[in-house]
Amino acid sequence: MNILMLGAPGSGKGSQSELIVKDFGLVQISTGDLLRQAVANQTKEGILANSYMSKGELVPDELVLGLLSIRMNKPDSKNGVIFDGFPRNVKQAEMLDKILAEDGKKIDIVINIGSPFDVLKERLMARRLCDKCGKGYNMISNPPKGKNCDCGGDIITRSDDNDGVIKNRLEVYLNSTKPLIEYYTKKGVLADIDGNRKIPVIYGDIKELITKAGNR
């Protein structure tokens, strides 16, 4: 089974993906991680990707999809994957459908986690991280036990977690995602999930959806 997670920054799709991976044995694929790994390993794809990334340019869709295809065909992906951070627009979604079809695969379910704009903003403003080990916290849902991280480092606010940046990121995401929601709705694979609840409650609904999709 192949799953696509949609959700604005702060929607909690990362936390839900971790639970899905644990329960269903799927592999979470992040295009950002794939690119960084390819660059670090100096593969031919990584060298080419770095030629764009080093200049602050977007990596071509064809190159990203090539990396996705390679990763999806590794043995540990036999049970299926969760796509994280891709596709970001309808063109990419169409290209992804094409390479999946070539391998006899498809997107089985698209989980769209929605939350009110003000809730998302509040969650993002509450994010913190350790300046020593990089561990992430959230002062609302996952606060540190004390004033410092378990490793002894200081708990700080991320530089990009300020009101102006967060507002812009949310608006860009919401505007770019609307066409994707329409695209997958027409395909009959999109499921809307209320993300304005506790993590276990949200996951209960998601787990039920995935189980039903797997039994079709």
C-alpha positions in Angstrom: 0.0 0.0 0.0 1.2 3.5 -0.9 0.1 6.4 1.1 0.4 10.1 0.6 0.2 12.5 3.6 -1.1 16.0 3.1 -1.1 18.6 5.8 0.2 22.1 6.4 3.2 22.7 8.7 2.0 22.1 12.2 -0.8 19.7 11.2 0.9 16.7 12.8 1.4 14.6 9.7 4.9 13.7 10.8 3.7 12.3 14.1 1.0 10.3 12.3 3.4 9.0 9.7 5.6 7.6 12.5 2.7 5.7 13.9 1.7 4.3 10.5 5.2 3.1 9.8 5.3 1.3 13.2 1.9 -0.4 12.7 1.9 -1.2 9.0 5.5 -1.8 8.2 5.7 0.9 5.6 8.7 3.0 4.7 8.5 6.8 5.0 10.1 8.5 2.0 11.1 12.2 2.3 12.4 13.8 -0.9 14.5 16.1 1.2 16.2 13.2 2.9 16.7 11.4 -0.4 18.4 14.4 -1.9 20.7 15.0 1.0 21.6 11.3 1.1 22.4 11.2 -2.6 24.5 14.4 -2.3 26.4 13.0 0.7 27.0 9.6 -1.1 28.2 11.4 -4.2 26.0 9.3 -6.5 25.6 10.5 -10.0 22.1 11.7 -9.1 23.5 13.4 -6.0 26.2 15.2 -7.9 23.6 16.5 -10.4 21.2 17.5 -7.7 23.9 19.4 -5.9 24.7 21.4 -9.0 21.2 22.9 -8.5 21.0 22.9 -4.7 24.4 24.7 -4.3 23.1 27.6 -6.4 19.8 27.7 -4.5 17.8 26.4 -7.5 15.0 23.9 -7.4 16.0 20.3 -8.3 14.2 19.2 -11.5 11.1 17.1 -11.0 12.5 14.3 -13.2 15.6 14.0 -11.0 13.6 13.9 -7.8 11.2 11.3 -9.3 14.2 9.2 -10.4 15.4 9.1 -6.8 11.9 8.2 -5.6 11.7 5.3 -8.1 15.0 3.9 -6.9 14.0 4.1 -3.3 10.6 2.6 -3.9 12.1 -0.5 -5.5 14.4 -1.3 -2.6 13.5 -4.6 -0.7 12.4 -2.8 2.5 9.7 -1.0 0.5 7.9 -4.1 -0.5 5.0 -3.4 1.9 4.5 0.1 0.5 5.6 3.6 1.3 4.4 6.9 2.8 5.2 9.9 0.6 6.4 13.0 2.6 6.9 16.3 0.9 6.1 15.1 -2.6 4.2 15.8 -4.7 3.8 19.6 -4.1 1.7 20.4 -7.2 -0.6 18.7 -9.8 2.2 18.3 -12.4 4.3 16.4 -9.9 1.3 14.3 -8.9 0.7 13.3 -12.5 4.4 12.4 -13.0 4.3 10.3 -9.8 1.2 8.5 -11.0 3.0 7.7 -14.2 6.2 6.2 -12.6 4.0 4.2 -10.2 1.9 2.8 -13.0 5.0 1.7 -14.8 5.7 -0.6 -11.8 2.1 -1.7 -11.5 1.6 0.5 -8.4 -0.6 3.5 -7.5 -1.4 5.8 -4.6 -3.9 3.9 -2.6 -5.0 6.6 -0.1 -4.3 10.3 0.4 -4.7 11.4 4.0 -5.4 15.1 4.3 -5.0 16.3 7.9 -6.7 19.7 8.3 -6.6 22.2 11.2 -7.8 25.8 11.5 -5.2 28.4 10.5 -5.0 29.9 14.0 -4.4 26.4 15.5 -1.6 25.6 13.1 0.0 29.0 13.8 -0.2 28.4 17.5 1.4 25.0 17.2 4.3 26.3 15.1 4.9 29.2 17.4 5.2 26.7 20.3 8.0 24.7 18.6 11.4 24.5 20.3 14.6 22.6 19.9 17.8 21.8 21.8 20.8 23.8 20.7 23.1 20.9 21.5 21.5 17.7 20.2 18.8 19.1 18.0 15.9 17.3 19.7 12.5 18.9 18.9 9.9 19.9 21.4 6.5 21.6 21.4 5.5 23.7 24.4 1.8 22.6 23.8 2.0 18.9 22.9 5.5 17.8 23.9 7.1 20.2 26.3 10.5 19.5 27.9 10.5 18.0 31.4 12.6 20.9 32.7 14.2 24.1 31.6 16.8 22.1 29.6 16.9 19.2 27.3 17.7 15.7 28.6 21.3 16.1 27.2 21.7 19.4 29.1 21.4 21.7 26.2 19.4 24.9 26.1 15.9 24.9 24.7 15.6 27.5 22.0 13.1 28.8 19.4 13.8 28.0 15.8 14.9 31.0 13.8 12.2 30.5 11.2 9.4 30.1 13.8 8.3 33.7 13.9 4.9 35.3 13.2 5.7 36.6 9.7 7.5 33.6 8.4 4.9 31.2 9.7 2.0 33.1 8.3 3.6 33.2 4.8 4.5 29.4 5.0 0.9 28.5 5.8 -0.6 30.7 3.1 1.8 29.3 0.5 1.0 25.7 1.5 -2.7 26.2 1.6 -2.8 27.8 -1.8 -0.5 25.2 -3.4 -2.4 22.3 -1.9 -5.9 23.2 -3.0 -5.3 21.9 -6.6 -3.8 18.6 -5.2 -6.8 18.1 -3.0 -9.1 18.5 -6.0 -6.9 16.2 -8.0 -7.0 13.3 -5.6 -10.6 13.9 -4.7 -11.5 13.3 -8.4 -9.5 10.0 -8.2 -11.5 8.9 -5.3 -8.6 8.3 -2.9 -8.6 11.4 -0.7 -9.8 11.2 2.9 -10.1 14.3 5.1 -9.1 14.0 8.7 -9.8 16.5 11.5 -6.4 17.4 12.8 -7.7 19.5 15.7 -7.7 16.7 18.2 -5.4 14.6 20.3 -2.8 12.6 18.4 -4.1 9.1 19.5 -7.7 10.1 18.5 -6.6 11.3 15.0 -4.5 8.1 14.5 -7.5 6.0 15.4 -9.3 7.3 12.4 -6.3 7.1 10.2 -5.6 3.5 11.2 -9.2 2.6 10.4 -9.0 4.2 7.0 -5.8 2.4 6.1 -7.1 -0.9 7.3 -10.3 -0.6 5.2 -8.2 0.5 2.1 -6.0 -2.5 2.5 -9.0 -4.8 2.6 -10.6 -3.5 -0.7 
